[in-house]
């Protein structure tokens, strides 16, 4: 199994990466964070904070920054990136992410999305298109606050290793 995270450096994609790592720690699975970069599209890169206002577009710089962000959050995660044309048609980025998720044999895709309630019809988000794939389950992260996953075992009054209903 692989836990796959479309990563663009946004708060919710960072949170999705944290959640994927939390799940991966429990299930002892691999995490892959993936970014799609429109080559030469300085405005797109600036809007996402990949470039400073006065910097020219250099693909290696953008990819290095994304990789550094991933490594700072999840040092053990693998990082993949794909480039697309400067003015890639609508759906291209989502299509590349779906292809990468399939290539990585993703079992769960962790998507950061502010509009999870209307995810299936959101036009401005790659999340809707990536979530529409049926080759993997989708975990939607819509809250940037820290996860409670790591605290559940600490707070549980039950310390047994198995539940009663399964014991012979």
C-alpha positions in Angstrom: 0.0 0.0 0.0 1.0 3.6 -0.6 -0.5 6.7 0.8 -0.4 9.4 -1.9 -0.6 13.2 -1.3 -1.0 15.8 -4.0 1.2 18.6 -2.7 1.3 22.2 -3.7 2.6 23.7 -0.4 -0.8 25.1 0.7 -1.8 24.8 4.3 -4.3 22.0 3.5 -1.8 20.1 1.4 0.7 20.3 4.2 -2.0 19.1 6.7 -2.9 16.3 4.3 0.8 15.2 4.3 0.8 15.2 8.1 -2.3 13.1 8.2 -0.9 10.7 5.6 2.2 10.3 7.7 0.1 9.7 10.9 -1.8 6.9 9.1 1.4 5.5 7.6 3.0 5.3 11.0 0.1 3.2 12.2 -0.1 1.0 9.2 3.6 0.9 8.4 3.1 2.1 4.9 4.9 4.3 2.4 4.0 8.0 1.8 4.5 9.7 -1.6 4.0 13.4 -2.0 3.6 14.6 -5.6 3.6 18.0 -7.2 2.7 19.1 -10.7 4.5 22.2 -11.9 3.5 24.1 -15.0 6.9 24.8 -16.7 7.8 28.4 -17.0 4.5 29.7 -15.5 5.9 32.3 -13.2 2.5 33.7 -12.2 1.2 30.3 -11.2 4.3 29.6 -9.2 4.1 33.0 -7.4 0.4 32.5 -6.6 1.4 29.3 -4.8 4.4 30.8 -3.0 6.9 28.7 -5.0 8.7 31.9 -6.2 9.3 35.3 -4.6 8.0 38.3 -6.4 11.4 39.3 -7.9 12.5 35.8 -9.0 12.4 34.4 -12.5 11.1 31.0 -13.1 13.6 28.2 -12.8 12.1 24.7 -12.7 14.9 23.3 -10.5 14.4 26.1 -7.9 10.6 25.5 -7.8 11.0 21.7 -7.5 13.7 22.1 -4.9 11.5 24.3 -2.8 8.6 21.9 -3.0 10.8 19.0 -2.1 12.3 20.9 0.9 8.8 21.6 2.1 7.8 18.0 1.9 11.1 16.9 3.6 10.6 19.4 6.4 7.1 17.9 7.2 7.7 14.3 6.4 11.4 13.4 6.1 10.7 9.7 5.3 8.2 10.5 2.5 9.1 10.1 -1.1 8.7 13.1 -3.4 7.7 13.0 -7.0 7.1 15.8 -9.5 5.8 16.1 -13.0 6.0 19.1 -15.3 3.2 20.1 -17.7 3.0 22.8 -20.3 3.1 26.5 -19.2 -0.6 27.0 -20.0 -1.8 23.4 -19.5 -5.5 23.0 -20.4 -8.0 22.5 -17.6 -7.8 19.1 -16.1 -4.2 18.4 -17.0 -2.8 18.8 -13.5 -5.5 16.6 -12.0 -4.9 14.0 -14.7 -1.2 13.9 -14.0 -1.9 13.5 -10.3 -4.3 10.6 -11.0 -1.7 9.0 -13.2 1.0 9.3 -10.5 -1.4 7.9 -7.9 -2.0 4.9 -10.1 1.7 4.5 -10.9 2.5 4.6 -7.2 -0.2 2.0 -6.6 -1.9 4.3 -4.1 -4.4 2.7 -1.7 -5.4 6.0 -0.1 -5.1 9.5 -1.6 -5.0 12.3 1.0 -6.4 15.5 -0.5 -6.4 18.9 1.1 -9.6 20.8 0.0 -11.4 23.8 1.4 -14.6 22.9 -0.4 -15.0 19.3 0.5 -18.8 19.8 0.8 -19.0 20.4 -2.9 -15.9 18.5 -3.9 -17.5 16.6 -6.7 -18.6 19.7 -8.5 -15.8 22.1 -7.6 -14.4 23.6 -10.8 -11.3 25.4 -9.4 -9.9 22.5 -7.6 -7.9 19.5 -8.8 -9.3 17.7 -5.8 -12.6 16.9 -7.4 -11.0 15.2 -10.4 -8.5 13.3 -8.3 -11.2 12.2 -5.9 -13.4 10.9 -8.8 -11.0 8.0 -9.4 -12.2 4.6 -8.1 -8.8 2.9 -8.0 -8.1 4.2 -4.5 -9.9 5.5 -1.4 -9.8 9.2 -0.7 -9.2 11.0 2.6 -10.3 14.6 2.4 -8.6 17.1 4.7 -10.6 20.2 5.2 -9.3 21.4 8.5 -5.7 22.7 8.9 -5.8 22.2 12.7 -3.6 19.4 14.2 -5.0 15.9 13.9 -6.3 14.0 16.9 -5.1 10.6 15.4 -1.9 10.4 17.4 -3.8 11.1 20.7 -6.5 8.4 20.4 -4.4 5.6 21.9 -3.2 7.9 24.7 -6.8 8.8 25.7 -8.4 5.3 25.3 -9.2 3.6 28.6 -8.9 0.2 26.9 -5.4 -1.1 26.8 -6.1 -4.6 25.5 -4.5 -5.5 22.2 -7.7 -7.1 20.8 -11.4 -6.4 21.1 -13.6 -8.8 23.0 -15.9 -9.8 20.2 -13.1 -11.5 18.3 -11.7 -13.6 21.1 -12.8 -17.3 21.0 
